[in-house]
């Protein structure tokens, strides 16, 4: 509870509250009746939400919890995710509606209607079949944010194959780890992507991943690599294994009957950082997951599919992109913006230019982006016409009240409701959020659990805390879009989420109930860090650092950072017997940062690496990260009485003052 206690001290009492505008409330998808309905009969509430999907065979049982904590929702029904996201709109006369306004970073654009998507997913499904992929096979997707990424995911779903999207910023080694764990048969990638005006290569990383680390040899499960031509850069080619998308997919017939799967058929695996070194392959079902994604998307974003232009700025490689670009919005028939690039390429007004040009009405982004825009100054967004916006969303980490207020005023013109949405890769869909048009919001609070979702804040013994108190965030009842497990490891699923508190799902976050019972998220209570809304574990970065020949020992902490929320700060002890170690601490730091980038990916690169002579440990040998966080955040060191050697902290501080750090 270390960091919970710390944040609680700093949490001022927020008194501002923003009531929904009457004009918004009058037309909102959500009313307070949602809470009432869900309160009266939760399962019936979810049944009604599920019935909004297109089912091939109707389900008769809502929830089967007999194998707890593995839930089965709507299990005797059959459906297809791609049919729901695409075919259904064409079937019901909405084929001409734009599904995506794609904006490439270099300025290329494409408009794709639901009918266009229908053609593409059918061709891609046939392409996958021609490469020997069938129902139940796993497919790794390692693509930039381009329409083919969406098409590839939906084509997998269409044939009942299980996609595992790996964010393009991950290294070859991280990709290999995920391919091996999922035993993927196919990898879908591109020659490269566009990043800040340059071409970023992807295919060479796939080649490296598949060649495998020395001694291990090529990834055994992979039969083919399907390559989209995006940048046109030269690409090494393995005959027989590598296939161009334009050769394998484009000539296929645009006719394919979706494979109807049972509701519990796995839709996808998504890897996320756990508290130990190896990433966890969380897997989600089809029926329950889609119910959660579509239902929350309609209520929380108030989507009016005929008139709204919705833009979620996340990458499809993260759960936010899965639930709130691909499945939720497409099932609801949304028109979306899909943007490949970064917010400051070619200039710092790029996002606002896109909002103006496409008349975006709903924007969903992360606090780290908002803080970056605050830093760049409000003069930049003010150059653009943002009057089309009517609702703003936030996700990924706690949003600080100042950022919330800035978002509301500068981007939302004081008229747009803000929905701060708390959820996780594990939860599949939004769990805590205001309902726009219903909830009076407080800057910095995610407010209350969604209708039909049961969450609470409990103390160490699992007892609900009183209003005004803090503790651990838990879910007390199963929900349709909950993860079904960790791929191939039931034991790890149970021990990670269900063993902390009897019969409750432990989220890993600290939270506080304010005097009104509204929820304030306080960040992780475990060794998981949140850097720009991306999840990283201290141990995975420590392992990477220690694998470098110069490093004897490493301790990593997430230190508060104005822009990224948390930043990776590493304390390393250099081996006394290592050869060729630069005497300059900066050079050591630069080399180690590059090492972590190559091993895990750019997102894991430490902001700061401090070379120290010792790290603080308890008598049982556990690194005391709390004390290192004090150092990294320039605070006086807290209680050191449990340290094996209480003088260590003084030695570290003296060393840092002498400038051995970076
Ligand atoms: C962790 C989950 C869910 C999509 C993005 C991240 C933190 C997420 C909020 C929020 C405070 C938040 C939590 C959570 N988090 N949204 N609105 N307020 N914290 O998904 O990578 O699975 O990370 O992100 O700490 O446990 P993820």
Boltz pocket constraint, residues with backbone or C-beta under 6 A from the ligand:
constraints:
  - pocket:
      binder: B
      contacts: [[A, 272], [A, 319], [A, 320], [A, 394], [A, 395], [A, 396], [A, 397], [A, 398], [A, 399], [A, 420], [A, 421], [A, 422], [A, 423], [A, 424], [A, 425], [A, 426], [A, 446], [A, 507], [A, 508], [A, 509], [A, 521], [A, 522], [A, 523], [A, 524], [A, 530], [A, 533], [A, 534], [A, 535]]
      max_distance: 6.0
